Amino acid sequence: MKKLLAIFVACVIGVSAVGCTGNNAVATVDGKAITTKEFEDQLKFSKWITELQYGDNIWETMKKQDPKYQDTIKTQVLDSLVQSQIFLQYAEKNDIKPDQKQLEEFKAQNKKMFEDAKAKESFTKSGLDEKFMDDYAQQAATITGVVKFVEKKSTPDEKKLKKYYDENSEKIDASHILLVTTDEKTGKPYPDEKKVEIKKKADEIYKKAKDGEDFAKLAKEYSQDPGSKEAGGSLGEFSKGSMVEEFENVAFSMKPGEISEPVETQFGYHIIKVNKKTKLDYAKVKAEMKQELTQKNSQEMISKIQDTAKVEKFEEKVKEIPFGSTGAEKKETEKKDTEKKTEEKKTNENKDSGNEQKKTEEKK
C-alpha cells in the first residue's frame, strides 16, 4: 500500500481542475484542458514548497547545478498536472470517491498551517489562497481512493497466487564467468570480428571448467563482471525475473553442479555454473508472494491507465510563462522598499524641520 501510494503521490504533486480546450490550455487530457492559471498556481506552490524545505537561497544552488533549472521545473510541474488529471479522471469514470480518512488528515494539516502566522504569511506571499489547499486536500484524498481501488483490483485470488507460486517457486544459487562484448568507454557493441575472438576465448574457458579446473579461480582470472569476479563469479541466490531472459532460460534448465556452454546476452558471453537449487515452501512465502504479485499487477494497471489516456502538451506555451520571483528576490525587493520608505520618511522629516525653522525665523 505504501509503495503504491508513493507512486501516486509522485504523480499528484499537481492540483488542477479541468476546463474547456482553448488557447488558454497548457495541456489536454482526453480532450479536457489544464489552463495556464492552473499551471501558474501549481508553479507557485512548487516554488513555495521548495523554499519551505531548503530555504530562499535554494535557487542559487539550483542555478549552479542546472542553468536551465526554471525550464526543468516548469516541465516537471506540467508533467505532474497531467498525471494528476489522468488519475482524477479515472476516478470520475469509475465513481471512486475521496478517501475520507485521508481527506480529514489533509484538512487538519491545512488548518494547522493557516493557524501559524508565519506559515500563513509565507503561503500568502507565494500568491496562493486557502482554496488552493482545499482543492489539494480533495484531490489528494481522491488519489488515495484510486490507490485503494487499484490495490483491491490487483490482489490475486488463491488460484492466481498458486499459479504465480508454481512459476516462481524455484530459486537457484549460481556463478558465472562473463566476457563482455561491449566497449566500456563508448557503450557500443564490439564489431563482429572481435566478438568471434571473444566467443573463441569463452569456449576455451568453458573447456577448462568442464575439464575440472576450479570455477571460482577461473572466474577471478577471466571474468569481466566486477560485481562477482572477486567472489569467484558468485551471483548468490535468485529467482526468475532477476536476470536477463537468455541467462535465466539456461540457468533454470540446468541441474546443480552443471556448467553451461557460453550463453550470449546483451552483456556478452556467460559461462554459468549452477551450485544449488531450492524449492520454496508455499506456506512460508505465500504472504510475501501475494504482496509481490499485487504490486506487479498494480504497476501493470497503473501503466495501462496512463497509456490509454490521450495527452497533448503545449510545451512551447509553458516555456513562455514567467517563472516568477523567488523568495530571495521577494525579500530583496521588500528590503529595498523598506529602505526607500525610510529614506522618504527622513527626507520628509528634514523638510518639515526646515519649514518649522523658516517659520520661526520669519516670526523673529
DRENDO-1510 file (C-alpha; in Angstrom, 1 decimal, always signed):
<recs>
REC; n; res; u; v; w
REC; 1; MET; +0.0; +0.0; +0.0 .
REC; 2; LYS; +2.8; +2.4; +0.9 .
REC; 3; LYS; +4.7; +1.7; -2.3 .
REC; 4; LEU; +1.5; +2.3; -4.3 .
REC; 5; LEU; +0.8; +5.5; -2.5 .
REC; 6; ALA; +4.3; +6.7; -3.2 .
REC; 7; ILE; +3.8; +6.1; -6.9 .
REC; 8; PHE; +0.6; +8.2; -6.9 .
REC; 9; VAL; +1.9; +10.9; -4.6 .
REC; 10; ALA; +4.7; +11.4; -7.1 .
REC; 11; CYS; +2.1; +11.9; -9.8 .
REC; 12; VAL; -0.2; +14.1; -7.8 .
REC; 13; ILE; +2.1; +17.0; -6.9 .
REC; 14; GLY; -0.2; +18.9; -9.2 .
REC; 15; VAL; -3.6; +20.3; -8.3 .
REC; 16; SER; -5.9; +21.4; -11.1 .
REC; 17; ALA; -9.4; +21.5; -12.3 .
REC; 18; VAL; -10.0; +20.9; -16.0 .
REC; 19; GLY; -11.7; +23.3; -18.3 .
REC; 20; CYS; -12.7; +23.7; -21.9 .
REC; 21; THR; -10.0; +23.3; -24.5 .
REC; 22; GLY; -8.8; +26.6; -25.9 .
REC; 23; ASN; -5.8; +28.9; -26.4 .
REC; 24; ASN; -5.5; +29.1; -22.6 .
REC; 25; ALA; -4.6; +25.5; -22.2 .
REC; 26; VAL; -1.0; +24.2; -21.4 .
REC; 27; ALA; -2.1; +20.6; -21.9 .
REC; 28; THR; -5.2; +18.4; -22.5 .
REC; 29; VAL; -6.0; +15.0; -21.1 .
REC; 30; ASP; -8.7; +13.2; -23.0 .
REC; 31; GLY; -9.8; +16.5; -24.5 .
REC; 32; LYS; -10.1; +18.4; -21.3 .
REC; 33; ALA; -7.8; +21.3; -20.7 .
REC; 34; ILE; -5.4; +22.2; -18.0 .
REC; 35; THR; -5.3; +26.0; -18.0 .
REC; 36; THR; -2.5; +28.5; -17.8 .
REC; 37; LYS; -3.9; +29.8; -14.5 .
REC; 38; GLU; -3.8; +26.3; -13.0 .
REC; 39; PHE; -0.2; +25.8; -14.2 .
REC; 40; GLU; +0.8; +29.2; -12.7 .
REC; 41; ASP; -0.8; +28.3; -9.4 .
REC; 42; GLN; +0.9; +24.9; -9.3 .
REC; 43; LEU; +4.3; +26.5; -10.2 .
REC; 44; LYS; +3.8; +28.9; -7.3 .
REC; 45; PHE; +3.0; +26.0; -5.0 .
REC; 46; SER; +6.1; +24.0; -6.1 .
REC; 47; LYS; +8.3; +27.0; -5.5 .
REC; 48; TRP; +6.8; +27.6; -2.1 .
REC; 49; ILE; +7.3; +24.0; -1.0 .
REC; 50; THR; +10.9; +24.0; -2.3 .
REC; 51; GLU; +11.7; +27.2; -0.4 .
REC; 52; LEU; +10.0; +25.9; +2.7 .
REC; 53; GLN; +12.2; +22.8; +2.7 .
REC; 54; TYR; +15.5; +24.2; +1.5 .
REC; 55; GLY; +15.4; +28.0; +2.2 .
REC; 56; ASP; +15.1; +31.0; +0.0 .
REC; 57; ASN; +18.6; +30.7; -1.4 .
REC; 58; ILE; +18.0; +27.2; -2.9 .
REC; 59; TRP; +17.6; +28.8; -6.4 .
REC; 60; GLU; +21.2; +29.9; -6.5 .
REC; 61; THR; +22.3; +26.3; -5.8 .
REC; 62; MET; +19.8; +25.1; -8.4 .
REC; 63; LYS; +21.2; +27.5; -11.0 .
REC; 64; LYS; +24.8; +26.3; -10.4 .
REC; 65; GLN; +23.6; +22.7; -10.9 .
REC; 66; ASP; +21.4; +23.4; -13.9 .
REC; 67; PRO; +21.5; +26.8; -15.6 .
REC; 68; LYS; +18.1; +26.0; -17.2 .
REC; 69; TYR; +16.5; +24.9; -13.9 .
REC; 70; GLN; +13.5; +27.1; -14.4 .
REC; 71; ASP; +12.6; +25.3; -17.6 .
REC; 72; THR; +13.3; +21.9; -15.9 .
REC; 73; ILE; +10.9; +22.7; -13.0 .
REC; 74; LYS; +8.2; +24.0; -15.3 .
REC; 75; THR; +8.4; +20.7; -17.3 .
REC; 76; GLN; +8.1; +18.8; -14.0 .
REC; 77; VAL; +5.1; +20.8; -13.0 .
REC; 78; LEU; +3.4; +20.3; -16.3 .
REC; 79; ASP; +4.0; +16.5; -16.1 .
REC; 80; SER; +2.6; +16.4; -12.6 .
REC; 81; LEU; -0.5; +18.2; -13.6 .
REC; 82; VAL; -1.0; +15.8; -16.5 .
REC; 83; GLN; -0.5; +12.8; -14.3 .
REC; 84; SER; -2.9; +14.2; -11.7 .
REC; 85; GLN; -5.6; +14.6; -14.3 .
REC; 86; ILE; -5.2; +11.1; -15.7 .
REC; 87; PHE; -5.9; +9.6; -12.4 .
REC; 88; LEU; -8.5; +12.1; -11.3 .
REC; 89; GLN; -10.4; +11.5; -14.5 .
REC; 90; TYR; -10.1; +7.7; -14.0 .
REC; 91; ALA; -11.6; +8.2; -10.5 .
REC; 92; GLU; -14.5; +10.1; -12.0 .
REC; 93; LYS; -15.2; +7.5; -14.7 .
REC; 94; ASN; -15.1; +4.7; -12.1 .
REC; 95; ASP; -17.1; +6.6; -9.4 .
REC; 96; ILE; -14.1; +6.5; -7.0 .
REC; 97; LYS; -14.7; +8.8; -4.0 .
REC; 98; PRO; -12.1; +10.6; -1.9 .
REC; 99; ASP; -10.8; +8.6; +1.0 .
REC; 100; GLN; -12.4; +10.2; +3.9 .
REC; 101; LYS; -9.7; +9.4; +6.4 .
REC; 102; GLN; -7.1; +10.9; +4.2 .
REC; 103; LEU; -9.3; +13.9; +3.5 .
REC; 104; GLU; -9.7; +14.7; +7.2 .
REC; 105; GLU; -5.9; +14.4; +7.7 .
REC; 106; PHE; -5.2; +16.8; +4.9 .
REC; 107; LYS; -7.8; +19.3; +6.2 .
REC; 108; ALA; -6.4; +19.1; +9.7 .
REC; 109; GLN; -2.9; +19.8; +8.3 .
REC; 110; ASN; -4.2; +22.8; +6.3 .
REC; 111; LYS; -6.0; +24.1; +9.4 .
REC; 112; LYS; -2.9; +23.8; +11.5 .
REC; 113; MET; -0.8; +25.6; +8.8 .
REC; 114; PHE; -3.1; +28.5; +8.5 .
REC; 115; GLU; -3.2; +28.9; +12.3 .
REC; 116; ASP; +0.5; +29.5; +12.2 .
REC; 117; ALA; +1.0; +33.2; +11.4 .
REC; 118; LYS; +4.4; +32.8; +9.8 .
REC; 119; ALA; +3.4; +29.9; +7.7 .
REC; 120; LYS; +0.2; +31.7; +6.6 .
REC; 121; GLU; +2.1; +34.8; +5.7 .
REC; 122; SER; +4.7; +32.8; +3.7 .
REC; 123; PHE; +1.9; +31.0; +1.9 .
REC; 124; THR; +0.0; +34.2; +1.1 .
REC; 125; LYS; +3.2; +35.8; -0.2 .
REC; 126; SER; +3.5; +32.9; -2.7 .
REC; 127; GLY; +0.4; +34.3; -4.4 .
REC; 128; LEU; -1.9; +31.4; -3.4 .
REC; 129; ASP; -5.0; +31.2; -1.3 .
REC; 130; GLU; -6.7; +28.7; +1.1 .
REC; 131; LYS; -9.0; +27.4; -1.7 .
REC; 132; PHE; -5.9; +26.0; -3.4 .
REC; 133; MET; -5.1; +23.9; -0.4 .
REC; 134; ASP; -8.7; +22.8; +0.0 .
REC; 135; ASP; -8.6; +21.6; -3.6 .
REC; 136; TYR; -5.3; +19.9; -2.9 .
REC; 137; ALA; -6.8; +18.0; +0.0 .
REC; 138; GLN; -9.8; +16.9; -2.0 .
REC; 139; GLN; -7.8; +15.7; -4.9 .
REC; 140; ALA; -5.0; +14.0; -2.9 .
REC; 141; ALA; -7.8; +12.1; -1.0 .
REC; 142; THR; -9.3; +11.1; -4.3 .
REC; 143; ILE; -5.9; +9.8; -5.4 .
REC; 144; THR; -5.7; +7.7; -2.2 .
REC; 145; GLY; -9.1; +6.3; -3.2 .
REC; 146; VAL; -7.7; +5.4; -6.5 .
REC; 147; VAL; -4.7; +3.7; -4.8 .
REC; 148; LYS; -7.1; +1.5; -2.8 .
REC; 149; PHE; -9.2; +0.7; -5.8 .
REC; 150; VAL; -6.2; -0.4; -7.8 .
REC; 151; GLU; -4.8; -2.4; -4.9 .
REC; 152; LYS; -8.2; -4.2; -4.5 .
REC; 153; LYS; -8.4; -5.0; -8.2 .
REC; 154; SER; -4.8; -6.2; -8.3 .
REC; 155; THR; -4.9; -8.5; -5.3 .
REC; 156; PRO; -4.8; -12.1; -6.6 .
REC; 157; ASP; -7.2; -14.9; -5.5 .
REC; 158; GLU; -5.9; -18.2; -4.3 .
REC; 159; LYS; -5.9; -19.8; -7.8 .
REC; 160; LYS; -3.8; -16.9; -9.4 .
REC; 161; LEU; -1.5; -16.9; -6.4 .
REC; 162; LYS; -0.9; -20.6; -6.6 .
REC; 163; LYS; -0.1; -20.3; -10.3 .
REC; 164; TYR; +2.3; -17.5; -9.6 .
REC; 165; TYR; +4.0; -19.7; -6.9 .
REC; 166; ASP; +4.3; -22.6; -9.4 .
REC; 167; GLU; +6.1; -20.3; -11.8 .
REC; 168; ASN; +8.4; -18.7; -9.3 .
REC; 169; SER; +8.8; -21.2; -6.5 .
REC; 170; GLU; +12.3; -22.3; -7.5 .
REC; 171; LYS; +15.4; -20.4; -6.6 .
REC; 172; ILE; +18.9; -21.2; -7.8 .
REC; 173; ASP; +22.4; -20.3; -6.5 .
REC; 174; ALA; +24.7; -19.8; -9.4 .
REC; 175; SER; +28.1; -18.4; -10.5 .
REC; 176; HIS; +29.2; -17.2; -13.9 .
REC; 177; ILE; +32.2; -16.0; -15.9 .
REC; 178; LEU; +31.4; -13.1; -18.2 .
REC; 179; LEU; +33.4; -11.9; -21.2 .
REC; 180; VAL; +31.9; -8.6; -22.3 .
REC; 181; THR; +31.1; -7.8; -26.0 .
REC; 182; THR; +30.5; -4.1; -25.5 .
REC; 183; ASP; +33.1; -1.3; -25.4 .
REC; 184; GLU; +33.1; +0.1; -21.9 .
REC; 185; LYS; +34.0; +3.6; -22.9 .
REC; 186; THR; +31.6; +4.1; -25.8 .
REC; 187; GLY; +28.8; +1.7; -24.7 .
REC; 188; LYS; +28.7; +0.3; -28.3 .
REC; 189; PRO; +28.9; -3.4; -29.2 .
REC; 190; TYR; +32.2; -4.6; -30.5 .
REC; 191; PRO; +32.4; -5.4; -34.2 .
REC; 192; ASP; +31.6; -8.9; -35.3 .
REC; 193; GLU; +35.2; -10.0; -35.9 .
REC; 194; LYS; +36.1; -9.1; -32.3 .
REC; 195; LYS; +33.0; -10.9; -31.0 .
REC; 196; VAL; +34.2; -14.0; -32.8 .
REC; 197; GLU; +37.5; -13.8; -30.9 .
REC; 198; ILE; +35.7; -13.3; -27.6 .
REC; 199; LYS; +33.5; -16.3; -28.3 .
REC; 200; LYS; +36.6; -18.4; -29.0 .
REC; 201; LYS; +38.1; -17.3; -25.7 .
REC; 202; ALA; +34.8; -18.1; -23.9 .
REC; 203; ASP; +34.9; -21.6; -25.4 .
REC; 204; GLU; +38.4; -22.2; -24.2 .
REC; 205; ILE; +37.5; -21.1; -20.6 .
REC; 206; TYR; +34.4; -23.4; -20.8 .
REC; 207; LYS; +36.6; -26.4; -21.7 .
REC; 208; LYS; +38.9; -25.7; -18.8 .
REC; 209; ALA; +35.9; -25.6; -16.4 .
REC; 210; LYS; +34.5; -28.8; -17.9 .
REC; 211; ASP; +37.9; -30.5; -17.6 .
REC; 212; GLY; +37.8; -29.9; -13.8 .
REC; 213; GLU; +39.6; -26.6; -13.2 .
REC; 214; ASP; +38.3; -24.7; -10.2 .
REC; 215; PHE; +35.4; -22.5; -11.5 .
REC; 216; ALA; +36.0; -19.8; -8.8 .
REC; 217; LYS; +39.7; -19.4; -9.8 .
REC; 218; LEU; +38.7; -19.2; -13.5 .
REC; 219; ALA; +36.2; -16.5; -12.7 .
REC; 220; LYS; +38.7; -14.5; -10.7 .
REC; 221; GLU; +41.2; -14.8; -13.6 .
REC; 222; TYR; +39.0; -14.2; -16.6 .
REC; 223; SER; +35.5; -12.8; -15.7 .
REC; 224; GLN; +34.8; -9.2; -16.6 .
REC; 225; ASP; +31.9; -8.8; -14.2 .
REC; 226; PRO; +33.2; -6.5; -11.5 .
REC; 227; GLY; +30.2; -7.4; -9.3 .
REC; 228; SER; +31.0; -11.1; -9.0 .
REC; 229; LYS; +34.6; -11.5; -10.2 .
REC; 230; GLU; +36.3; -11.3; -6.8 .
REC; 231; ALA; +33.7; -13.6; -5.3 .
REC; 232; GLY; +34.6; -16.3; -7.7 .
REC; 233; GLY; +31.8; -15.5; -10.0 .
REC; 234; SER; +29.1; -16.0; -7.4 .
REC; 235; LEU; +25.7; -14.4; -8.1 .
REC; 236; GLY; +24.1; -15.7; -4.9 .
REC; 237; GLU; +20.6; -17.0; -4.8 .
REC; 238; PHE; +17.9; -15.6; -7.1 .
REC; 239; SER; +14.5; -16.4; -8.6 .
REC; 240; LYS; +13.0; -16.0; -12.0 .
REC; 241; GLY; +12.8; -12.4; -13.2 .
REC; 242; SER; +16.1; -11.4; -11.6 .
REC; 243; MET; +18.3; -11.9; -14.7 .
REC; 244; VAL; +18.0; -11.4; -18.4 .
REC; 245; GLU; +15.9; -13.9; -20.2 .
REC; 246; GLU; +18.6; -15.7; -22.2 .
REC; 247; PHE; +20.6; -16.2; -19.0 .
REC; 248; GLU; +17.6; -17.5; -17.0 .
REC; 249; ASN; +16.4; -19.9; -19.7 .
REC; 250; VAL; +19.6; -21.7; -19.5 .
REC; 251; ALA; +20.3; -21.4; -15.8 .
REC; 252; PHE; +16.9; -22.7; -14.6 .
REC; 253; SER; +17.1; -25.7; -17.0 .
REC; 254; MET; +20.4; -26.9; -15.5 .
REC; 255; LYS; +21.0; -29.3; -12.7 .
REC; 256; PRO; +23.1; -28.5; -9.6 .
REC; 257; GLY; +26.8; -28.9; -10.5 .
REC; 258; GLU; +26.3; -28.4; -14.2 .
REC; 259; ILE; +28.3; -25.9; -16.3 .
REC; 260; SER; +26.8; -24.4; -19.4 .
REC; 261; GLU; +28.4; -23.6; -22.7 .
REC; 262; PRO; +28.9; -19.9; -23.4 .
REC; 263; VAL; +25.5; -18.1; -23.4 .
REC; 264; GLU; +25.2; -14.9; -25.3 .
REC; 265; THR; +23.2; -12.0; -23.8 .
REC; 266; GLN; +23.3; -8.2; -24.3 .
REC; 267; PHE; +26.2; -8.1; -21.8 .
REC; 268; GLY; +28.4; -10.7; -23.5 .
REC; 269; TYR; +29.2; -14.4; -23.2 .
REC; 270; HIS; +28.4; -16.1; -19.9 .
REC; 271; ILE; +29.6; -19.5; -18.7 .
REC; 272; ILE; +27.2; -20.5; -16.0 .
REC; 273; LYS; +27.5; -22.9; -13.1 .
REC; 274; VAL; +24.5; -23.9; -11.0 .
REC; 275; ASN; +25.6; -24.5; -7.4 .
REC; 276; LYS; +22.3; -25.3; -5.8 .
REC; 277; LYS; +18.5; -25.3; -6.4 .
REC; 278; THR; +15.9; -24.6; -3.8 .
REC; 279; LYS; +12.1; -25.2; -3.8 .
REC; 280; LEU; +10.3; -22.6; -1.7 .
REC; 281; ASP; +7.7; -23.7; +0.9 .
REC; 282; TYR; +4.3; -22.3; -0.2 .
REC; 283; ALA; +3.1; -21.6; +3.3 .
REC; 284; LYS; +6.2; -19.7; +4.2 .
REC; 285; VAL; +6.3; -17.5; +1.1 .
REC; 286; LYS; +2.6; -17.1; +0.4 .
REC; 287; ALA; +2.2; -13.7; +2.1 .
REC; 288; GLU; +5.3; -12.3; +0.5 .
REC; 289; MET; +4.3; -13.6; -2.9 .
REC; 290; LYS; +0.8; -12.2; -2.5 .
REC; 291; GLN; +2.3; -8.7; -1.9 .
REC; 292; GLU; +4.8; -9.2; -4.7 .
REC; 293; LEU; +2.1; -10.2; -7.2 .
REC; 294; THR; -0.3; -7.4; -6.0 .
REC; 295; GLN; +2.5; -4.9; -6.6 .
REC; 296; LYS; +3.3; -6.3; -10.0 .
REC; 297; ASN; -0.4; -6.3; -11.1 .
REC; 298; SER; -0.8; -2.8; -9.7 .
REC; 299; GLN; +2.1; -1.5; -11.7 .
REC; 300; GLU; +0.6; -3.0; -14.9 .
REC; 301; MET; -2.8; -1.5; -14.1 .
REC; 302; ILE; -1.3; +1.9; -13.5 .
REC; 303; SER; +0.7; +1.7; -16.7 .
REC; 304; LYS; -2.5; +0.8; -18.6 .
REC; 305; ILE; -4.4; +3.8; -17.1 .
REC; 306; GLN; -1.6; +6.1; -18.2 .
REC; 307; ASP; -1.1; +4.6; -21.6 .
REC; 308; THR; -4.8; +4.7; -22.6 .
REC; 309; ALA; -5.1; +8.4; -21.7 .
REC; 310; LYS; -4.8; +10.7; -24.7 .
REC; 311; VAL; -2.4; +13.5; -23.7 .
REC; 312; GLU; -1.4; +16.6; -25.5 .
REC; 313; LYS; +1.2; +19.1; -24.1 .
REC; 314; PHE; +1.8; +22.6; -25.3 .
REC; 315; GLU; +5.4; +22.9; -24.1 .
REC; 316; GLU; +6.3; +26.0; -26.1 .
REC; 317; LYS; +3.5; +27.8; -24.3 .
REC; 318; VAL; +4.8; +26.6; -20.9 .
REC; 319; LYS; +8.2; +28.0; -21.7 .
REC; 320; GLU; +6.7; +31.4; -22.3 .
REC; 321; ILE; +5.1; +31.5; -18.8 .
REC; 322; PRO; +7.3; +33.5; -16.4 .
REC; 323; PHE; +8.9; +31.6; -13.5 .
REC; 324; GLY; +8.1; +34.5; -11.2 .
REC; 325; SER; +10.0; +35.9; -8.3 .
REC; 326; THR; +11.8; +33.6; -5.8 .
REC; 327; GLY; +11.8; +34.0; -2.1 .
REC; 328; ALA; +15.2; +35.6; -2.0 .
REC; 329; GLU; +14.2; +38.1; -4.8 .
REC; 330; LYS; +11.0; +39.0; -2.9 .
REC; 331; LYS; +13.0; +39.6; +0.3 .
REC; 332; GLU; +15.4; +41.8; -1.6 .
REC; 333; THR; +12.5; +43.8; -3.1 .
REC; 334; GLU; +10.9; +44.1; +0.4 .
REC; 335; LYS; +14.3; +45.3; +1.8 .
REC; 336; LYS; +14.6; +47.9; -1.0 .
REC; 337; ASP; +11.0; +49.1; -0.4 .
REC; 338; THR; +11.7; +49.4; +3.3 .
REC; 339; GLU; +14.9; +51.4; +2.7 .
REC; 340; LYS; +13.1; +53.6; +0.2 .
REC; 341; LYS; +10.3; +54.3; +2.7 .
REC; 342; THR; +12.8; +55.0; +5.4 .
REC; 343; GLU; +14.7; +57.4; +3.2 .
REC; 344; GLU; +11.4; +59.1; +2.1 .
REC; 345; LYS; +10.5; +59.5; +5.8 .
REC; 346; LYS; +13.8; +61.0; +6.7 .
REC; 347; THR; +13.5; +63.4; +3.7 .
REC; 348; ASN; +10.0; +64.5; +4.8 .
REC; 349; GLU; +11.1; +64.9; +8.4 .
REC; 350; ASN; +14.0; +67.1; +7.3 .
REC; 351; LYS; +11.7; +69.0; +5.1 .
REC; 352; ASP; +9.2; +69.6; +7.9 .
REC; 353; SER; +12.1; +70.6; +10.2 .
REC; 354; GLY; +13.3; +73.1; +7.7 .
REC; 355; ASN; +9.8; +74.5; +7.3 .
REC; 356; GLU; +9.5; +74.9; +11.0 .
REC; 357; GLN; +12.8; +76.7; +11.3 .
REC; 358; LYS; +11.9; +79.0; +8.5 .
REC; 359; LYS; +8.6; +79.9; +10.2 .
REC; 360; THR; +10.4; +80.6; +13.4 .
REC; 361; GLU; +12.9; +82.9; +11.7 .
REC; 362; GLU; +10.1; +84.8; +9.9 .
REC; 363; LYS; +8.4; +85.4; +13.3 .
REC; 364; LYS; +11.5; +86.9; +14.6 .
</recs>
